[in-house]
Amino acid sequence: MSKKSKMIVRTKFVDRACHWTVVISFFLVALSGIALFFPTLKWLTETFGTPQMGRILHPFFGVLIFVVLMFMFFRFVKHNIPDRQDLPWFKNIIEVLKGNEHNVADVGKYNAGQKMMFWSIMSLIFVLLITGIIIWRPYFADLFPMWMIRWSLLIHAVAAIVLIHAILIHMYMAFWVKGSIGGMVEGKVSRRWARKHHPRWYREVEAEEAKAESKAKTEEKHK
């Protein structure tokens, strides 16, 4: 087996570009948002240059995150539909946390924890978009009654805090499973990594490769 064939594509370039766009944008939005709700941390708005720019750009970058995540949603949703094969992962969560996931669950492209993270992030970003529009001055806030703006401020803050914690957990998971970061940077993972952490997905990849190889041989014979 050649050196190149030892690696398989885990994440395509367009998906990696979207992922890192969201990462950078979320970092800026999270810091500026924390500063807006906690005045003692106003120095965090310097991520956008000045407090004024922080207030102006915060919602625009929030919309950018939503748009990119919706694009990713339609590309990844088919791999994140919960099914019965996720049950062993939950039933043996202790072993999973010990790092023995490969011994107790036949994981597809994404495990049950990653699926939960997917739906959590997508749900929270939708809540943040709706509440963010309601409180967005000077464009939309005047269209809504004050009681709705106040509730939206509260919900927006709570959803943002929950999302920040979800992202921190997501980051921890990525560093915890060695090779995950490289897969999102370079787009490829080793076959050994795939067999260990996502065996069902790896079998699907192998089946597709075998099918493509068979098709190529058939076409070669007919030339």
N, C-alpha and C positions, 0 to 999 in steps of 0.2 A: 504494500500500500504506500503510495507517495505521500510526501509530507503535506501537500495541499489537500489530499483526500481525507486526512485525519481530522480536518475541520469541516463543520457543516454550518450553513446559514441559520442563524437563530432569529435575527431581526434585520429587516431590509433597511436600506439607507433612508428612505422617506420616513419610516417609523422612528428611526434613531434621531433624525433631524427634528421631528415633531417632539419627541421625548425631551431632548435637550433644550428646545425652545421653551417648553413648559417649565423645565427645571429653572432656567435662568429667570424667566418672567415671574414664576412663583416666588423665587427668592426675593426679588425686588418688591413685589406686591405684599408679601408677608411682612417684610421689615417695615415698609412704609405704613401698612395697616396697623401694625402693633403700635407704631408711633402716634397714629391718629387716635387710638383708644387709650393710650397711656402717655400723657403729655410729658412725663418725666423722661421718656425715651425718645423725645423729639429729634435727638441727634441721629436716629435711625433713618430719618427722611433724607439724610444726605446721600443715601443710595441713589436718589434721583437728582441730587445737586443741592436743592434747597427745600425747606418745608412747603413752600408754595408749589414748586414743581411736583413734590410728592403728592399733594392733594389733587393736582390736575391730572397727573399721569397714572395714579393708582387705579382708577376705574377703567381707563383705556387698556392698560396692561391686563386687567382682570377680564375684559372682553376678549382680548387676544388669547388668553389661556382657555377660555370657554370654547372659542372657535376651534382651536387646535385640538382640544380634548374631544370635541364632537367628531372631528375628522378621525381621530384615533379610535373613538367609540365604534364607528361603523367598520373599521378595519379589524378590530380585536374582539368585538362582541361575540362572534361565533365560537371563539376559543374560551370564552368566559361564562358560558351557560352552565349553571350548576347541574350535575347529574348524579346518579346513584354511585358512580365510581369515585365520587368525592367522599362518600361516607367513611371508608376505612381511614382516611386522613384525619377526620374529626374524632373517630372512635379511638384512634391511637395517637392523640395529640401529644401525650407525654413522650412517646418514642420519637415523634416528629421533632419536638423541642430538644431532645437529646442528640439530634442529628442523624437519627435512624429512619428517616422518612422512606428511603429506598427499600427498607425491609418490611414496611407495613402498608404501603400504598403504591398502586400502579398509576403513576401520575402522567397526565397528558401534557400538552404544551404548557399549561399553567396549573399549579396545584390549587387546592381549595382555599388556602390562605390568600393566594394571589387573586383569585376570583373575588373573594370578599373585599379585598383592597380595591379592585377595579370598580365594583359597584358602589362602594363607599365614596370613592373620589368622584365618580360621575354624578352621584346623587347630590353630594355636597356642593359641587361646582354649579349645579343647576339652582340650588337654593341661594347660593351667593349671587348668582346672576340676577335672579328675580328681586331679591331684597336690595341688591346693589343699585338696580335701576330705580327702585322706589326712592332711595335716599340720595340719588345722584343730583347734586346741585351744580350748575344752575339749569340743567337740561330737563329733568323729569320730576324732581321733588315737588314742584308747585302744582303738579297734576293730582296729587294725592292728599288726603286729609292728614292732619297732624298725628292722630292716633295710629294710623297705619305706618307713618314714617318712624314713629317711636318703636313700635313693635318690630319693624323691619331692621332698625338699628340693632336691637337686642338679638334678633335671630341671626343677623349677618355676623355679629361679633361671635356668637356661640358657634355657628357653623364654621367660621374661620379658624377658631381655636381648635375645634375637632379636626378640621382638615390638616392643620399644621401638625398635630399629633399623629395623624394617619400617615402623613408624608415622612415624619421622623421614623415611624415604624417601618415604612417601606424602605427607607434608606438603610436601616439596621438589617433588614432581611437581605438586602442586596449585598452588604458587606459580610454578612454572616455566611452566606453560601458562596464560597470561593469560586470565582470564574464568572459570576453574574455581571459584575461591572464591566469586565472585558467583553462580554457578549453584547452589552449595550453600547460600548464604545466602538468596537471593531465590527460588530454584527455577526461574529462567528463564535462557536464554542467547539470544544473537542468532542469527539464521539464518546470518549470515556465519561465526560461530564454529562452528556445527554443521556447515556445509558443509566447513569447513577441517579440523576435528579428528575429526569422526565422520560422514563423507559417506554411508556406507551406512545409518546410523541416520537421518540427515536425509532420505534418499530414502524410507525407511519412514514417517517422519512426514508427508512430503508426500503420500504415497499414501493414508494414513489421512485426511488433511484433504480430499483430492480426493473420496474415497469419501463422507465425511460431507457435503460440499457437494452432491454429486450426489443423495444421499438426501434432503437438505433441499429441493432444487429439485423433486424428484419428488413429495414430500409437499405442497409448495406448489401444484403443478399440480392435485392431486386435491382441493383444498379448494373 
